[in-house]
């Protein structure tokens, strides 16, 4: 069976999804929707698809079964709900939304319509991350008891000026926590498990021309009794690295550096280098780290790294639709990421640890402590 696909939102990241869709035989790229006619026309010219000004009309007219949502994240909910109500399954760029209220609107619509909703977290398909997950699931480190993520990156003024919505609370929804860190926040919870409580702070260190945070730190207690630490920042020029390390109850550690050097910018730069394991102390497997890194590097350089991991997630989502199952990364998984960065904002506002689960706040207008 061939699934007809539409892309909703024609920003920079949408081109990577379009190129990935074209590599999958089961997908037929048919149409786009954008608030900007100029952006939509670029897709019409490059990919020979149709542009629409109405999402429901597009879904019905082109018999769209899968919609990939690539609008700015504060504007994910309305297009996703419209697409599901019109009959399409939706894969939504990270983060799922910028607020818990919007997350819950998306999840409710999926349940009500019987559609599948997933969120993009293509770094779960990085080979070193897959090795870590397998080792943890097989009990090779005992119980995962200490998880740390570091993302030491950089964003300059030209980045924030590249789109009108960047750098403002109401239009972007947040800074490094909302835009750059969701991948790491997702990986930490995927590898460590559900969270019990969070205490965190955020700050703007060296970007006075934006409203939002460029740096955040947090301490976590997981429901399994484990602990965690988060340090994410856009304030290290020109960008240093990103790391995910999981330490187990038997003393063994598995860890990877998914990013090194300058951070990837859609439409402006490529991925600096292959993700690599940088810690592996599983008894009897320590000697395999160099061999695995060589193999993973060869695989990374044998494919188009800009689209390869999107393609793998799209293939998983396609299979989920065709076989009526949940995808690897569900909308509920996406909500967990939003829940985590919301807890950090609320923790600074309230000056105390935030217990999970979190519910939307209906009686305040401070965007969960951001403004």
C-alpha positions in Angstrom: 0.0 0.0 0.0 1.2 3.5 -0.9 0.5 6.3 1.6 -0.1 9.9 0.3 1.9 12.4 2.3 1.5 16.1 2.9 3.9 18.5 4.7 2.4 21.2 6.8 4.7 24.2 7.3 7.4 24.9 4.7 10.3 26.1 6.9 13.9 24.9 6.6 13.5 21.6 8.4 10.6 20.7 6.1 13.0 20.3 3.2 14.8 17.5 5.0 11.5 15.7 5.6 10.6 16.1 2.0 13.9 14.6 0.8 13.5 11.7 3.3 9.9 11.1 2.1 11.1 10.8 -1.5 13.4 8.0 -0.5 10.7 5.7 0.8 8.8 3.6 -1.8 5.7 3.4 0.4 5.2 7.2 0.5 3.9 9.5 -2.2 4.6 13.2 -1.5 1.5 15.0 -2.8 0.9 18.4 -1.2 2.0 21.2 1.2 0.3 23.8 3.3 2.0 27.0 4.6 1.0 30.3 6.0 3.5 31.8 3.6 2.6 31.5 -0.1 6.2 32.2 -1.0 7.5 29.2 1.0 4.8 27.0 -0.4 5.7 28.0 -3.9 9.3 26.9 -3.4 8.0 23.4 -2.6 5.7 23.4 -5.6 8.7 24.3 -7.8 11.2 21.9 -6.3 9.0 18.9 -5.5 6.2 19.2 -8.1 3.5 19.0 -5.4 0.3 21.0 -4.9 0.0 23.9 -2.4 -3.2 24.5 -0.4 -4.4 27.3 1.9 -6.8 24.9 3.8 -5.5 21.9 5.7 -8.8 20.0 5.8 -9.3 20.7 2.1 -5.8 19.4 1.3 -6.3 16.2 3.3 -9.6 15.4 1.6 -8.7 16.5 -1.9 -5.4 14.6 -2.0 -6.5 11.6 0.1 -3.6 12.3 2.5 -3.0 9.5 5.0 0.2 11.0 6.6 0.9 14.6 7.5 4.3 15.8 8.7 3.9 18.9 10.8 6.8 21.4 10.4 5.3 24.7 11.6 7.0 26.6 14.4 6.4 24.6 17.6 4.0 27.1 19.3 1.8 26.5 16.2 1.8 22.6 16.1 -1.5 21.9 17.8 -4.0 23.6 15.5 -2.6 22.0 12.2 -2.2 18.6 13.9 -5.7 18.6 15.2 -7.2 19.8 11.9 -5.2 17.1 10.0 -6.3 14.3 12.3 -10.0 15.4 12.2 -9.8 15.4 8.4 -8.5 11.8 8.4 -4.6 11.9 8.4 -2.1 10.5 10.8 0.4 13.1 12.0 4.1 13.0 12.7 5.1 16.3 14.4 8.5 18.0 14.5 10.0 18.3 17.9 8.9 19.4 20.4 5.4 18.1 20.3 4.3 21.6 21.4 5.5 24.5 23.6 2.8 24.0 26.2 1.2 21.1 28.0 -2.2 22.4 27.1 -1.4 22.1 23.4 0.2 18.6 24.0 -3.0 17.4 25.5 -5.1 18.9 22.7 -3.1 16.8 20.2 -3.2 13.6 22.3 -7.0 14.0 22.8 -7.6 14.5 19.1 -5.6 11.4 18.3 -7.7 9.3 20.7 -10.9 10.8 19.6 -10.3 10.4 15.8 -8.4 7.1 16.1 -5.4 8.6 14.3 -1.8 7.9 15.2 0.2 10.9 16.4 4.0 10.8 16.8 6.8 13.2 17.4 10.1 13.5 15.6 13.1 12.3 17.7 15.3 10.9 15.0 18.4 10.7 17.3 16.9 7.6 18.8 18.0 5.9 15.6 21.7 7.0 16.0 23.6 3.7 16.2 25.5 4.6 19.4 22.2 5.5 21.1 20.7 2.1 19.9 23.7 0.3 21.4 23.2 2.1 24.7 19.5 1.3 24.8 20.1 -2.4 24.0 22.7 -2.7 26.7 20.4 -1.1 29.3 17.4 -3.2 28.3 19.6 -6.4 28.6 20.7 -5.4 32.1 24.4 -5.0 31.3 24.7 -2.0 33.6 22.3 -3.2 36.2 19.7 -0.6 36.8 20.2 2.8 35.2 20.8 4.9 38.3 22.5 8.1 37.2 21.8 9.9 33.9 23.5 13.0 32.6 23.1 15.1 29.5 25.2 18.0 28.4 24.7 20.2 25.4 27.2 22.9 25.0 26.3 24.8 21.8 26.1 28.2 20.3 23.5 30.3 18.5 24.5 33.7 17.1 22.5 36.8 16.4 22.0 36.0 12.8 20.3 32.7 13.8 17.7 34.5 15.9 17.2 37.1 13.2 16.6 34.4 10.5 13.0 34.0 11.5 10.7 36.6 13.1 9.4 34.2 15.7 12.8 33.2 17.2 13.9 34.4 20.6 10.5 35.5 22.0 8.5 33.8 24.7 5.1 34.1 22.9 6.3 33.2 19.4 9.0 30.6 20.2 7.7 29.4 23.6 11.2 29.3 25.1 14.9 29.1 24.2 17.4 26.3 24.5 15.1 24.1 26.5 12.3 24.3 23.9 14.2 24.5 20.7 17.6 22.8 20.9 17.4 20.5 23.9 14.3 18.3 23.3 16.4 15.6 21.6 18.6 15.2 24.7 15.6 15.5 27.1 13.9 12.7 25.2 16.9 10.5 25.1 17.5 10.9 28.9 14.0 9.8 29.7 14.0 7.0 27.1 17.1 5.6 28.7 16.5 6.3 32.4 12.7 6.0 32.7 9.9 8.1 34.1 10.6 11.2 36.3 9.4 11.7 39.9 10.6 15.3 40.5 12.7 18.1 39.0 14.5 21.1 40.4 15.9 23.6 37.9 17.1 27.0 37.0 17.5 28.9 33.7 19.3 32.0 32.6 20.3 34.2 29.6 24.1 34.4 29.8 25.2 36.2 26.6 22.2 36.8 24.3 20.8 40.2 25.6 18.9 40.7 22.3 16.5 37.8 22.9 13.9 37.3 25.6 14.3 33.6 26.2 16.8 31.5 28.1 20.1 30.4 26.5 21.1 28.1 29.4 19.4 25.8 31.8 20.4 23.3 34.5 18.4 20.8 36.5 18.5 17.9 39.0 16.2 15.0 38.5 14.9 12.1 40.7 13.5 9.3 38.6 10.7 7.0 39.7 13.2 4.0 39.8 15.2 5.9 42.5 17.8 7.0 40.0 19.2 10.6 39.8 19.9 12.8 36.8 21.6 16.0 35.8 20.8 18.4 32.9 23.1 21.1 31.5 22.1 22.6 28.2 23.3 25.9 26.7 23.6 27.9 23.6 26.3 30.1 25.0 29.6 28.3 24.1 31.1 29.7 20.9 31.4 28.1 18.4 29.8 25.0 20.0 31.7 22.2 21.9 29.7 19.0 22.2 26.6 17.2 23.3 26.8 14.1 25.6 24.5 11.5 27.0 25.9 9.3 29.8 24.0 6.6 31.7 25.7 5.0 34.8 24.3 1.7 36.2 23.9 0.1 39.6 26.7 -2.4 38.9 29.2 0.4 38.3 29.2 0.1 34.5 28.7 3.2 32.2 27.5 3.6 28.7 27.7 7.0 27.0 27.7 8.7 23.7 28.6 12.1 22.1 25.8 12.6 19.6 27.1 16.0 18.6 30.6 17.5 18.4 31.6 21.0 17.4 29.2 23.6 15.9 25.5 22.7 16.2 23.6 21.7 13.1 21.5 24.5 11.6 18.8 23.4 9.1 19.3 25.1 5.8 22.7 26.5 6.8 25.0 23.8 7.9 25.5 20.0 8.0 26.0 17.6 10.9 29.6 18.2 12.0 30.6 14.6 12.5 29.2 11.1 13.3 27.7 10.3 16.7 30.3 8.3 18.7 30.4 6.2 21.9 32.7 8.0 24.3 32.3 5.8 27.4 31.7 2.1 27.6 32.7 0.2 30.7 30.4 -2.8 30.5 32.5 -5.7 31.9 34.0 -7.7 29.1 33.0 -5.2 26.4 35.4 -2.3 27.1 37.6 -3.3 24.1 34.7 -3.0 21.7 34.3 0.8 21.9 36.9 1.5 19.2 35.6 -1.2 16.9 32.0 0.0 17.2 33.0 3.7 16.6 34.8 2.6 13.5 31.8 0.7 12.2 29.4 3.5 13.1 31.5 6.1 11.5 31.7 4.1 8.3 27.9 3.8 8.2 27.5 7.5 8.9 29.7 8.5 6.0 28.1 5.9 3.7 24.7 7.7 3.8 23.2 11.1 3.5 23.4 11.9 7.2 21.1 14.9 6.8 18.2 12.8 5.8 19.1 9.2 6.9 17.8 9.4 10.5 14.6 11.2 9.4 14.1 8.5 6.8 14.4 5.8 9.5 11.8 7.5 11.7 9.5 8.0 8.7 9.8 4.3 7.9 8.9 3.4 11.4 5.9 5.8 11.3 4.8 4.4 8.0 5.0 0.9 9.3 2.9 1.9 12.3 0.2 3.2 10.0 0.2 0.2 7.8 0.2 -2.3 10.7 -2.0 -0.3 13.1 0.5 -0.1 15.9 2.1 2.7 17.9 5.3 4.3 16.5 8.6 4.2 18.4 8.1 7.8 19.4 4.5 8.5 20.4 2.8 11.8 21.2 2.8 10.7 24.8 6.6 10.5 24.6 6.6 14.0 23.2 4.5 15.2 26.1 7.1 13.9 28.5 9.7 16.2 27.0 7.4 19.2 27.2 6.6 18.1 30.8 10.3 18.1 31.7 11.1 21.6 30.3 7.9 23.0 31.8 9.0 21.6 35.2 12.3 23.5 34.9 10.4 26.8 34.2 8.0 26.2 37.0 10.8 25.2 39.4 12.6 28.6 38.9 9.3 30.4 39.3 8.2 28.6 42.4 11.7 28.1 44.0 11.1 24.4 44.7 11.2 20.9 43.2 8.3 20.1 40.9 6.6 16.8 41.4 5.4 14.8 38.4 3.0 14.3 36.7 2.3 17.9 35.6 -1.0 19.2 34.3 -1.7 22.4 32.3 -2.2 25.6 34.3 -5.5 27.2 33.4 -5.4 29.9 36.1 -2.2 31.8 35.3 -1.0 33.8 32.3 2.8 33.5 32.8 3.4 30.6 30.3 4.3 28.2 33.1 6.7 30.6 34.7 8.5 31.9 31.6 7.2 35.5 31.6 
